[in-house]
Amino acid sequence: MTLTFIAMLLNVMPCNFHTIIYIELDVNSNEYNMALIIVFVIVNVFFTLTWRSNPGYLTSSEKISFLKLVEKFDPNMLCPTCEVICTSESRHCYICNKCVERFDHHCQWINNCVGVRNHSWFYMYIFSLEAYLLMVVVYGIICKSNKH
């Protein structure tokens, strides 16, 4: 998980440093540089919230044994690996080896499942990352056109 964060820093931040260092700075570019840095920090905050939050892992009850659950519930509603009662929207993640409530997918970018508890953080992360990348591209186009 830490490697994902480091890889994001190494792949995204050099674009920002490149545009800050090699550009002739004027009043507008300083404001835009600050905006890029602020959006980059926001992207990292949403990344960290998505990465570190619990996606909604289902936990087993210590009071009732799994054999008693099998007797009382439909076996299709039980996860034999996690020994929990699954809802209709929960699924077992074979990468995390846990059942997740309202399981969407296991995201390799954040190395975590996306479920009921971190779904909104994940959307905010993707939206802020797209905004940041769009700002970097626009800034690069503007800076290239200023050099000619």
Contact map, one row per residue, 1 for C-alpha under 8 A:
1111100000000000000000000000000000000000000000000010000000000000000000000000000000000000000000000000000000000110000000000000000000000000000000000000
1111110000000000000000000000000000000000000000000000000000000000000000000000000000000000000000000000000000000000000000000000000000000000000000000000
1111111000000000000000000000000000000000000000000000000000000000000000000000000000000000000000000000000000000000000000000000000000000000000000000000
1111111100000000000000000000000000000000000000000000000000000000000000000000000000000000000000000000000000001110000000000000000000000000000000000000
1111111110000000000000000000000000000000000000000000000000000000000000000000000000000000000000000000000000000000000000000000000000000000000000000000
0111111111000000000000000000000000000000000000000000000000000000000000000000000000000000000000000000000000000000000000000000000000000000000000000000
0011111111100000000000000000000000000000000000000000000000000000000000000000000000000000000000000000000000000000000000000000000000000000000000000000
0001111111111000000000000000000000000000000000000000000000000000000000000000000000000000000000000000000000000000000000000000000000000000000000000000
0000111111111100000000000000000000000000000000000000000000000000000000000000000000000000000000000000000000000000000000000000000000000000000000000000
0000011111111100000000000000000000000000000000000000000000000000000000000000000000000000000000000000000000000000000000000000000000000000000000000000
0000001111111110000000000000000000000000000000000000000000000000000000000000000000000000000000000000000000000000000000000000000000000000000000000000
0000000111111111000000000000000000000000000000000000000000000000000000000000000000000000000000000000000000000000000000000000000000000000000000000000
0000000111111111100000000000000000000001000000000000000000000000000000000000000000000000000000000000000000000000000000000000000000000000000000000000
0000000011111111110000000000000000000000000000000000000000000000000000000000000000000000000000000000000000000000000000000000000000000000000000000000
0000000000111111111000000000000000000000000000000000000000000000000000000000000000000000000000000000000000000000000000000000000000000001000000000000
0000000000011111111100000000000000011000000000000000000000000000000000000000000000000000000000000000000000000000000000000000000000000001000000000000
0000000000001111111110000000000000000000000000000000000000000000000000000000000000000000000000000000000000000000000000000000000000000000000000000000
0000000000000111111111000000000000000000000000000000000000000000000000000000000000000000000000000000000000000000000000000000000000000000000000000000
0000000000000011111111100000000000000000000000000000000000000000000000000000000000000000000000000000000000000000000000000000000000000000001100000000
0000000000000001111111100000000010000000000000000000000000000000000000000000000000000000000000000000000000000000000000000000000000000000000000000000
0000000000000000111111100000000000000000000000000000000000000000000000000000000000000000000000000000000000000000000000000000000000000000000000000000
0000000000000000011111110000000000000000000000000000000000000000000000000000000000000000000000000000000000000000000000000000000000000000000000000000
0000000000000000001111111000000000000000000000000000000000000000000000000000000000000000000000000000000000000000000000000000000000000000000000100000
0000000000000000000001111100000000000000000000000000000000000000000000000000000000000000000000000000000000000000000000000000000000000000000000000000
0000000000000000000000111111110000000000000000000000000000000000000000000000000000000000000000000000000000000000000000000000000000000000000000000000
0000000000000000000000011111110000000000000000000000000000000000000000000000000000000000000000000000000000000000000000000000000000000000000000000000
0000000000000000000000001111111000000000000000000000000000000000000000000000000000000000000000000000000000000000000000000000000000000000000000000000
0000000000000000000000001111111100000000000000000000000000000000000000000000000000000000000000000000000000000000000000000000000000000000000000000000
0000000000000000000000001111111110000000000000000000000000000000000000000000000000000000000000000000000000000000000000000000000000000000000000000000
0000000000000000000000001111111111000000000000000000000000000000000000000000000000000000000000000000000000000000000000000000000000000000000000000000
0000000000000000000000000011111111100000000000000000000000000000000000000000000000000000000000000000000000000000000000000000000000000000000000000000
0000000000000000000000000001111111110000000000000000000000000000000000000000000000000000000000000000000000000000000000000000000000000000001000000000
0000000000000000000100000000111111111000000000000000000000000000000000000000000000000000000000000000000000000000000000000000000000000000000000000000
0000000000000000000000000000011111111100000000000000000000000000000000000000000000000000000000000000000000000000000000000000000000000000000000000000
0000000000000000000000000000001111111110000000000000000000000000000000000000000000000000000000000000000000000000000000000000000000000000000000000000
0000000000000001000000000000000111111111000000000000000000000000000000000000000000000000000000000000000000000000000000000000000000010011000000000000
0000000000000001000000000000000011111111100000000000000000000000000000000000000000000000000000000000000000000000000000000000000000000000000000000000
0000000000000000000000000000000001111111110000000000000000000000000000000000000000000000000000000000000000000000000000000000000000000000000000000000
0000000000000000000000000000000000111111111000000000000000000000000000000000000000000000000000000000000000000000000000000000000100110000000000000000
0000000000001000000000000000000000011111111100000000000000000000000000000000000000000000000000000000000000000000000000000000000010010000000000000000
0000000000000000000000000000000000001111111110000000000000000000000000000000000000000000000000000000000000000000000000000000000000000000000000000000
0000000000000000000000000000000000000111111111000000000000000000000000000000000000000000000000000000000000000000000000000000000100000000000000000000
0000000000000000000000000000000000000011111111100000000000000000000000000000000000000000000000000000000000000000000000000000100110010000000000000000
0000000000000000000000000000000000000001111111110000000000000000000000000000000000000000000000000000000000000000000000000000000000000000000000000000
0000000000000000000000000000000000000000111111111000000000000000000000000000000000000000000000000000000000000000000000000000000000000000000000000000
0000000000000000000000000000000000000000011111111100000000000000000000000000000000000000000000000000000000000000000000001101100000000000000000000000
0000000000000000000000000000000000000000001111111110000000000000000000000000000000000000000000000000000000000100000000001100100000000000000000000000
0000000000000000000000000000000000000000000111111111000000000000000000000000000000000000000000000000000000000000000000000000000000000000000000000000
0000000000000000000000000000000000000000000011111111100000000000000000000000000000000000000000000000000000000000000001001000000000000000000000000000
0000000000000000000000000000000000000000000001111111100000000000000000000000000000000000000000000000000000000101000001101100100000000000000000000000
1000000000000000000000000000000000000000000000111111100000000000000000000000000000000000000000000000000000000111000000000000000000000000000000000000
0000000000000000000000000000000000000000000000011111110000000000000000000000000000000000000000000000000000000000000000000000000000000000000000000000
0000000000000000000000000000000000000000000000001111111000000000000000000000000000000000000000000000000000000000000011000000000000000000000000000000
0000000000000000000000000000000000000000000000000001111110000000000000000000000000000000000000000000000000000000000011000000000000000000000000000000
0000000000000000000000000000000000000000000000000000111110000000000000000000000000000000000000000001100000000001111111100000000000000000000000000000
0000000000000000000000000000000000000000000000000000011111000000000000000000000000000000000000000001110000000000001111000000000000000000000000000000
0000000000000000000000000000000000000000000000000000011111100000000000000000000000000000000000000111100000000000000000000000000000000000000000000000
0000000000000000000000000000000000000000000000000000000111110000000000000000000000010100000000000111100000000000000000000000000000000000000000000000
0000000000000000000000000000000000000000000000000000000011111000000000000000000001010000000000000000000000000000000000000000000000000000000000000000
0000000000000000000000000000000000000000000000000000000001111100000000000000000001111000000000000000000000000000000000000000000000000000000000000000
0000000000000000000000000000000000000000000000000000000000111111100000000000000000010000000000000000000000000000000000000000000000000000000000000000
0000000000000000000000000000000000000000000000000000000000011111100000000000000000000000000000000000000000000000000000000000000000000000000000000000
0000000000000000000000000000000000000000000000000000000000001111100000000000000000000000000000000000000000000000000000000000000000000000000000000000
0000000000000000000000000000000000000000000000000000000000001111110110000000000000000000000000000000000000000000000000000000000000000000000000000000
0000000000000000000000000000000000000000000000000000000000001111111110000000000000000000000000000000000000000000000000000000000000000000000000000000
0000000000000000000000000000000000000000000000000000000000000001111111000000000000110000000000000000000000000000000000000000000000000000000000000000
0000000000000000000000000000000000000000000000000000000000000000111111100000000000000000000000000000000000000000000000000000000000000000000000000000
0000000000000000000000000000000000000000000000000000000000000001111111110000000000000000000000000000000000000000000000000000000000000000000000000000
0000000000000000000000000000000000000000000000000000000000000001111111111000010000001000000000000000000000000000000000000000000000000000000000000000
0000000000000000000000000000000000000000000000000000000000000000011111111110010000000000000000000000000000000000000000000000000000000000000000000000
0000000000000000000000000000000000000000000000000000000000000000001111111100000000000000000000000000000000000000000000000000000000000000000000000000
0000000000000000000000000000000000000000000000000000000000000000000111111100000000000000000000000000000000000000000000000000000000000000000000000000
0000000000000000000000000000000000000000000000000000000000000000000011111110110000000000000000000000000000000000000000000000000000000000000000000000
0000000000000000000000000000000000000000000000000000000000000000000001111111110000000000000000000000000000000000000000000000000000000000000000000000
0000000000000000000000000000000000000000000000000000000000000000000001001111110000000000000000000000000000000000000000000000000000000000000000000000
0000000000000000000000000000000000000000000000000000000000000000000000000111111000000000000000000000000000000000000000000000000000000000000000000000
0000000000000000000000000000000000000000000000000000000000000000000000001111111000001111000000000000000000000000000000000000000000000000000000000000
0000000000000000000000000000000000000000000000000000000000000000000011001111111100111100000000000000000000000000000000000000000000000000000000000000
0000000000000000000000000000000000000000000000000000000000000000000000000001111111111100000100000010000000000000000000000000000000000000000000000000
0000000000000000000000000000000000000000000000000000000000000000000000000000011111110000000000000000000000000000000000000000000000000000000000000000
0000000000000000000000000000000000000000000000000000000000000000000000000000001111100000000000001100000000000000000000000000000000000000000000000000
0000000000000000000000000000000000000000000000000000000000110000000000000000001111110000000000001110000000000000000000000000000000000000000000000000
0000000000000000000000000000000000000000000000000000000000010000010000000000011111111000000000000000000000000000000000000000000000000000000000000000
0000000000000000000000000000000000000000000000000000000001111000010000000000011101111100000000000010000000000000000000000000000000000000000000000000
0000000000000000000000000000000000000000000000000000000000010000000010000000111000111110000000000000000000000000000000000000000000000000000000000000
0000000000000000000000000000000000000000000000000000000001000000000000000000111000011111111000000010100000000000000000000000000000000000000000000000
0000000000000000000000000000000000000000000000000000000000000000000000000000100000001111110000000000100000000000000000000000000000000000000000000000
0000000000000000000000000000000000000000000000000000000000000000000000000000100000000111110000000000000000000000000000000000000000000000000000000000
0000000000000000000000000000000000000000000000000000000000000000000000000000000000000111111000000000111000000000000000000000000000000000000000000000
0000000000000000000000000000000000000000000000000000000000000000000000000000000000000111111100000011111000000000000000000000000000000000000000000000
0000000000000000000000000000000000000000000000000000000000000000000000000000000000000100111110000011111000000000000000000000000000000000000000000000
0000000000000000000000000000000000000000000000000000000000000000000000000000001000000000011111001111001000000000000000000000000000000000000000000000
0000000000000000000000000000000000000000000000000000000000000000000000000000000000000000001111111111000001000000100000000000000000000000000000000000
0000000000000000000000000000000000000000000000000000000000000000000000000000000000000000000111111100000000000000000000000000000000000000000000000000
0000000000000000000000000000000000000000000000000000000000000000000000000000000000000000000011111000000001000000000000000000000000000000000000000000
0000000000000000000000000000000000000000000000000000000000000000000000000000000000000000000011111100000000000001100000000000000000000000000000000000
0000000000000000000000000000000000000000000000000000000000000000000000000000000011000000000111111110000000000000000000000000000000000000000000000000
0000000000000000000000000000000000000000000000000000000011000000000000000000000011000000000111011111000000000000000000000000000000000000000000000000
0000000000000000000000000000000000000000000000000000000011000000000000000000001001010100011110001111100000000000000000000000000000000000000000000000
0000000000000000000000000000000000000000000000000000001111000000000000000000000000000000011110000111111000000000101000000000000000000000000000000000
0000000000000000000000000000000000000000000000000000001111000000000000000000000000000110111000000011111000000000001100000000000000000000000000000000
0000000000000000000000000000000000000000000000000000000100000000000000000000000000000000111000000001111100000000001100000000000000000000000000000000
0000000000000000000000000000000000000000000000000000000000000000000000000000000000000000111100000001111110000000111100000000000000000000000000000000
0000000000000000000000000000000000000000000000000000000000000000000000000000000000000000000000000000011111000000111000000000000000000000000000000000
0000000000000000000000000000000000000000000000000000000000000000000000000000000000000000000000000000001111100000111000000000000000000000000000000000
0000000000000000000000000000000000000000000000000000000000000000000000000000000000000000000010100000000111110011110000000000000000000000000000000000
0000000000000000000000000000000000000000000000000000000000000000000000000000000000000000000000000000000011111111110000000000000000000000000000000000
0000000000000000000000000000000000000000000000000000000000000000000000000000000000000000000000000000000001111111000000000000000000000000000000000000
0001000000000000000000000000000000000000000000000000000000000000000000000000000000000000000000000000000000111110000000000000000000000000000000000000
1001000000000000000000000000000000000000000000100110000000000000000000000000000000000000000000000000000000111111000000000000000000000000000000000000
1001000000000000000000000000000000000000000000000010000000000000000000000000000000000000000000000000000001111111100000000000000000000000000000000000
0000000000000000000000000000000000000000000000000110001000000000000000000000000000000000000000010000000001110111110000000000000000000000000000000000
0000000000000000000000000000000000000000000000000000001000000000000000000000000000000000000010010001001111100011111000000000000000000000000000000000
0000000000000000000000000000000000000000000000000000001000000000000000000000000000000000000000000000001111100001111111100100000000000000000000000000
0000000000000000000000000000000000000000000000000000001100000000000000000000000000000000000000000001111110000000111111100000000000000000000000000000
0000000000000000000000000000000000000000000000000000001100000000000000000000000000000000000000000000111000000000011111100000000000000000000000000000
0000000000000000000000000000000000000000000000000000111100000000000000000000000000000000000000000000000000000000011111110000000000000000000000000000
0000000000000000000000000000000000000000000000001100111100000000000000000000000000000000000000000000000000000000011111111100000000000000000000000000
0000000000000000000000000000000000000000000000000100001000000000000000000000000000000000000000000000000000000000011111111110000000000000000000000000
0000000000000000000000000000000000000000000000000000000000000000000000000000000000000000000000000000000000000000000011111111000000000000000000000000
0000000000000000000000000000000000000000000001101100000000000000000000000000000000000000000000000000000000000000000001111111100000000000000000000000
0000000000000000000000000000000000000000000001100100000000000000000000000000000000000000000000000000000000000000010001111111110000000000000000000000
0000000000000000000000000000000000000000000000000000000000000000000000000000000000000000000000000000000000000000000000111111111000000000000000000000
0000000000000000000000000000000000000000000001000000000000000000000000000000000000000000000000000000000000000000000000011111111100000000000000000000
0000000000000000000000000000000000000000001001100100000000000000000000000000000000000000000000000000000000000000000000001111111110000000000000000000
0000000000000000000000000000000000000000000000000000000000000000000000000000000000000000000000000000000000000000000000000111111111000000000000000000
0000000000000000000000000000000000000000000000000000000000000000000000000000000000000000000000000000000000000000000000000011111111100000000000000000
0000000000000000000000000000000000000010011000000000000000000000000000000000000000000000000000000000000000000000000000000001111111110000000000000000
0000000000000000000000000000000000000001001000000000000000000000000000000000000000000000000000000000000000000000000000000000111111111000000000000000
0000000000000000000000000000000000000000000000000000000000000000000000000000000000000000000000000000000000000000000000000000011111111100000000000000
0000000000000000000000000000000000000010000000000000000000000000000000000000000000000000000000000000000000000000000000000000001111111110000000000000
0000000000000000000000000000000000010011001000000000000000000000000000000000000000000000000000000000000000000000000000000000000111111111000000000000
0000000000000000000000000000000000000000000000000000000000000000000000000000000000000000000000000000000000000000000000000000000011111111100000000000
0000000000000000000000000000000000000000000000000000000000000000000000000000000000000000000000000000000000000000000000000000000001111111110000000000
0000000000000000000000000000000000010000000000000000000000000000000000000000000000000000000000000000000000000000000000000000000000111111111000000000
0000000000000011000000000000000000010000000000000000000000000000000000000000000000000000000000000000000000000000000000000000000000011111111100000000
0000000000000000000000000000000000000000000000000000000000000000000000000000000000000000000000000000000000000000000000000000000000001111111110000000
0000000000000000000000000000000000000000000000000000000000000000000000000000000000000000000000000000000000000000000000000000000000000111111111000000
0000000000000000001000000000000100000000000000000000000000000000000000000000000000000000000000000000000000000000000000000000000000000011111111100000
0000000000000000001000000000000000000000000000000000000000000000000000000000000000000000000000000000000000000000000000000000000000000001111111110000
0000000000000000000000000000000000000000000000000000000000000000000000000000000000000000000000000000000000000000000000000000000000000000111111111000
0000000000000000000000000000000000000000000000000000000000000000000000000000000000000000000000000000000000000000000000000000000000000000011111111100
0000000000000000000000100000000000000000000000000000000000000000000000000000000000000000000000000000000000000000000000000000000000000000001111111110
0000000000000000000000000000000000000000000000000000000000000000000000000000000000000000000000000000000000000000000000000000000000000000000111111111
0000000000000000000000000000000000000000000000000000000000000000000000000000000000000000000000000000000000000000000000000000000000000000000011111111
0000000000000000000000000000000000000000000000000000000000000000000000000000000000000000000000000000000000000000000000000000000000000000000001111111
0000000000000000000000000000000000000000000000000000000000000000000000000000000000000000000000000000000000000000000000000000000000000000000000111111
0000000000000000000000000000000000000000000000000000000000000000000000000000000000000000000000000000000000000000000000000000000000000000000000011111
